[in-house]
């Protein structure tokens, strides 16, 4: 049964274009699509390509209301109701939209950890030079008491990261590995970013995949941790809200960013138990790829 999980408050409408695209689906591959940054004010032709992929799952990434937002609890309930989240879902019993989803695919366990990087996040440190490369909006927070996830979500994440799984995917609305820019990302709280890297170091996973959005540009990022863990991030953004942007510094980036409309996919080969992660343009052409 194909399913769609939404972790952002987006209003979806059907595509206006009726372009016909046919892809041949490999029965030996379990496929997960993902994307972010979608506006209902524009047409959505990219969904012609996405629908043609016939993904087993599709994940919508995005942001919820921040910690300082006075009506964040109301926004959370609107989100849950709009997407028809079941009444017995764990997200209806606690603050925040973080949750775990596990897919057992013919004996291969894929764990997906959806983080809420807004509901509990403390204030970011504003830039002292707005628009300057690397300092566009925010500076790295120097107060190490600030938190990205909050104590309760951190405890939950530590517990989930202790699980033995074949593949671990961490879904973060904002970029995790990316450095070199001054926009919202985990780099704005370097102590929290390092805390998660340390947690990955102590986990049983040799490789961990992050998928992220938010940036209105796509890109591939990679880091080898101090204990040799392979941390890979694929950012996919946007689905229909692209901008013409200059290239930015990217010390952990593999290749250039991609600023046109795009979506991502995770392909699990059920015979080899290998993952391939692709970034695709709005015609379904691969523009970046990595194997795990």
N, C-alpha and C positions, 0 to 999 in steps of 0.2 A: 504494500500500500504506500503510495507516494504521499509525502507530507511536506508542509511548508511551516517553518518556524520563523516567527517575527520577533525580534528583540528591540525594535525601534517603533516609535509612534508615527508610522507612515500610512497615508491613505492611498490605496491602490485602486486604479481603474484599469479597464481593459485597453489594450493597444488599439490605436486608431488605424494603423496600417494592417493590411491583410496579406503581407508578403508570405509566400509559401517556401519553407525551407525544410528539406528532409535530410536527416542524418541516420546512419546505420548504427544502432546501439550494440555494443559488444556485450553479449550475455555474461561474459566472464568478468565484467567490470561493474563494481558498485560505484555510483557517481553522486556527488554532492555539489550543487552549485551555490554560489554566494555572491552578494553584491550590497551596495550601500548608496546613499545619497540619491534620493528619488523625489521629484516634485510632481504633484498632480497638475501643475499649471502648464506642463509641456507634454508633448506626445512621447510615447514610450516604445519606439520601434525596436529597441534592444531586446524586448521580450519575445519578439518573433524568433530570434536566435536562441534565446534561453528555453523557450517552449520546445523548440526543435531538438534540443539536447536530450529531452525526456529524462531529466534527472530523477534519481530516487528520492532525494531531499533537496530543498532549496532554502538557504538561510539568508534572511534579511538582517543586515547589521545596521546599527545606528545608536543614537543617544537618547536618553530619557532626561527628565528634569534634574538639575543639580541640587546639591545639598542645601544651598542657600535659598532655593526657590520655595516660597511660602506655601504653594499649593502642590508640592511634589507628591503627597499622598493621594490627592485627587487625580493627578495626572497618571499615577500608577494604576488606579482603579479604572480610569477611562481606557487605558491601554489593555488591561486584562479583559474588560468587557467587550471592547471593540474587536479583539482578536478571538473572542469566544474561548478564552482559556477556561478549562473545566473548573467547577466549583471546588473540587477536591485537590486541585493542583497546589503544590507547596508554595508557589508564589503568592497565593491568596492568604497565606497564613503568617507571612513575615514581611517586613519592609524590604524593598529592593527587588529587582527582576532577575537576579542571578539564579542559575539552576544547572543541573547536570542532565545530559541526555546520552544514553548508551545504546549503540546499535550493535547487535550480535549478527554478523554477516557470515553465515555458514561456518561458525566456529571462530571467526575473527572478531575481536572486541575493539570497537572504536568508541572511545570516550570523548564527548564534547562538553567542555566546561564554558558556559556562557557567563561572562563577568559583567557586573554592573559597575561601570567606571564613573558614574555620575552621582547616584543617589546619596552615597556616603562620603564623596570626595570633598576634602577641605579646599579652601580657596587657593587658586594659582597665584603666582607672583607676577604682576604686570611688568611689561618691558620698560626699560628706561630709554628706549630708542625705537619707537614704533615704526615698523616697516623696514628696519635695517635687516639685511640678510642674516639669518640665524637668530634674530631677536625680534621677529615680526610682531608678536603679541605677548609672549611670555618668556620669563627667564627661569632657569632651574631654581626650585624652591630650596632655600637654605635652612629652613626650619624643619628638622628631621622628625618633629612630633606630628607633622601633617600626614594625612593618610589618603591613599587613592581608593581603597576598598572598605575601610572601616574594620574594626576588630572582629565583629561577628563574621563578616564575609571572608576575612583572612583565615579565621579558624576553620570555616567550611572548606575553603580552598586547600588548606594544608591536609585536611582529612581526605579529600577527593584525590589529591596528588599522590597519596600513599597507596592508592589502588594499583593492582597489577593489571595492566591492559596491553593490548597489542599496539594500539595507536592512540595517541593523546592529542586532541585538537583544542586549543584555547581560543575562545572567541572574545575579542576585545574590540569595543567600538572604536577606540583610538589606537594609534600605532604604539607598538611595544618596543621594537628594536631601533626604529629609525632615530637617527641623530642628524644634526646639521641644520635643522630648521627651528623656528621659534613659535610654532603653532602648538595647539593642544596635543599632548602625547605623554606617554609614561616618562619621558625624559624631563618633563617639568617637575617630577618628583623623583630624582635619581636614587634616593634611598629606598623608595618603594619598588622601583624598577630592579634594583640590585637584590632586594629581598626576594622577588619572584625568581630571578636568575639563580639565587642560592637555593631556593626551594626546588627548582628543576634539577640542580646539581645533586641533591640528595634523593631524588626520585629514582624509580626503576627504569625510566624511559631513556634510551640512548638518544632519541630524537623527539623533539616536541615541535608541533606546528602551531603557529599563531595565524589567525586570519583577522583582518582589521579593515576599517573603512575610513570615513570622515574627511579625507584630505582632498577630495576632488582631483586625485591623481592616483594611479596604481603603481606598484613597485614590489620588487623582491628584495628581501633583506636576510642576512645570515650571520650568525655569531657562534663561535665555538667557545663554550664555557671553560672555566679553569679546570674542571674535571673531565673535559673532552666531550661534553654533551653538545649535540648539534641542535641549535635553535634556529628555526626557519620561520620567516613571516612573509605572507603574501597580503598586500594591501590592495583591495579592489574598491575604486571610487572614481567616477560616479556612474550611476546607471543612465541618467539623462540630464545631468546638471554639470557639464564640464565647462572649464574656463581655460583660456589661453594663459598658461603660466610659464615663466622662465624655469629652467632647471635649477635645482637646489643642491646644496652640499649633501653628500650621503656616504659617510665613511663606512657604513655597514651594508650599503646597498650593492646589489649585483646588477650591473647594467643601468640604463637610464630609467627615469620614471615615464609613465604613459599617461598623458593628460586628456585623451579623448575618452568617450564613453567606453566602459568596460565591465566585465564580470569575471568572477573567478570560478574555478572548479577543482574539486579533489576527486581523484580517480583511484580506487582501490582495486588492484588486480587480485582477484580471489585465488588464483593459482600460485602466484609468487609471494603474496602478502606484502607487496610493495605499494607505496603511495606515489602518485604523480600529482603535482599541483600546477595548474596553468592559470595564466591571466589571458583573457581573450578580448578582442575588440568587438564592436557592435555587430560585426558580420560573422562572428564565431571563429576568427583567425587567432591563433596563438601568438601572443607578443612577448610572453615571458613564461619560463617553465623551470621546474626543479623536481628532482626525484628524491624521495626519502627512503 
